[in-house]
Amino acid sequence: MSLWWCEGAWLGGDHVTPEVLLEVSDGRLVGCTPGAEPHPEATVLNGLTLPGLANAHSHAFHRALRSRTQTGTGSFWTWRDQMYAVAQRLNPENYERLARATFAEMALAGISVVGEFHYVHHQPDGTPYLDPNAMGQAVINAAAAAGVRLTLLDTCYLHGGLDKNGYQPVADHQRRFSDGTAQKWETRVDQLPATDLCRIGAAVHSVRAVDPAAMATVAQWAQKTNAPVHAHVSEQPTENQASQAFHGATPLAVLAAAGAVNPQFTAIHGTHFDSADQTLLGQAHAGCCFCPTTERDLADGIGPAKNLVAAGTTLSLGSDSQAVIDLFEEARATELNARLATNQRGHHTAAELLTAATAGGYHALGWNDGGWLAMGGRADFVTVELNSVRTAGGGLTLENVAYAATAADVTNLVVNGQTVVANGTHATIDVATELATAIREVTA
């Protein structure tokens, strides 16, 4: 049994509960007592303690692109060429080092679980490694070393693009992403090992890279294994145009016809969903993961978050390209972007934004017993300082965290009842040093 006394904790609803004693055993919350006096054996957490943050969409290796793609002009498509160049330099050893440092940066930002949308599977020429899952295992090892939970969303990626004439073969720089067929993807994924802190999920890269028959294979595997399935959907208008030209339907409608859109499904981005897509996703009780810092960095646009939630969709958040690793920024950007698009304020409450950053992400990643502070839940929680230069004077409120705090205000992170970050320092990793070294290895 371990004890944690919180100056204030968010136990749900619109308000903070003062003076909460958390009791932890075997990675679970076995006690959650409001109005408790400080316990002499408890670790004191000053500030506001929240459920651990969930990063529902990550490409860990993109961390190497930060500050390197910010010159000149262009679009998502020109950025993608720079991403391919880094992907070609990865191998299991340097990928594990880069992912470990990136996940450790996430831990410093209060992220307790990450969904890694993983598609770099094979050697650069497409030949499998001796262990066909060497790259996936590198990601699993990295998350374990960084102390965070992981849902490895192993991604099916079979084609090089889509236009009005159909699917194109993978280009040379895409060969390592492809298993050749959905059946070969399934055979490889079945060999991935789950652990107490790692779950295996599935992903359809996009309507550009996966045909409907292969989508159906991925969806059936996810249903059979009760795993989450994610897909990049309608991030760019060009994607929608290509899908309409060849399939006569939007990307989401194509996925739905293949059987992928259900409560286990999370659409990534959804930036250019039309009204029918919004209704379809909501009626399926599916999810949508917004990644505002990436969407603005790549000039993708502003997605219809409020409409999706109103339709019945569960919202989650992700850091995606690692342009920034800060779930508080992702949360408030969801609201602030909507204000820019509509000239109106107040689309989402602070509690709703923080729910997307916690329980919404845990649900999207298949950890339905986490993302909240209550008896029986996962002992994953993060504490945010409320007397920094950003939060001082804002009080013990959800609004102070949602609109003023940044990743730099995280002081403590506990995952599965174990301290990962204390007093703003990672328990085992010199994060800045490891990031610099790992990035140099794949960009030099």
Secondary structure, DSSP 8 states (H G I E B T S, - for coil): -EEEEEEEE--STTS-EEEEEEEEETTEEEEEEET----TTSEEEEEEEEE-EEEEEE-GGGGGGTTTS-SS---HHHHHHHHHHHHTT--HHHHHHHHHHHHHHHHHTTEEEEEEEE---S-TTS---SSTTHHHHHHHHHHHHHT-EEEEEEEE---SEEETTEEE---GGGGGG--SSHHHHHHHHTT---BTTEEEEEEE--TTT--HHHHHHHHHHHHHHT--EEEEES-SHHHHHHHHHHHSS-HHHHHHHTT--STTEEEEE-TT--HHHHHHHHHTT-EEEE-HHHHHHTT-----HHHHHHHT-EEEE--BTTS---HHHHHHHHHHHHHHHHS---SS-HHHHHHHHTHHHHHHTT-TT-SS-STTSB--EEEE-SSSTTTTTS-SSHHHHHHT--GGGEEEEEETTEEEEETTEESS--HHHHHHHHHHHHH-
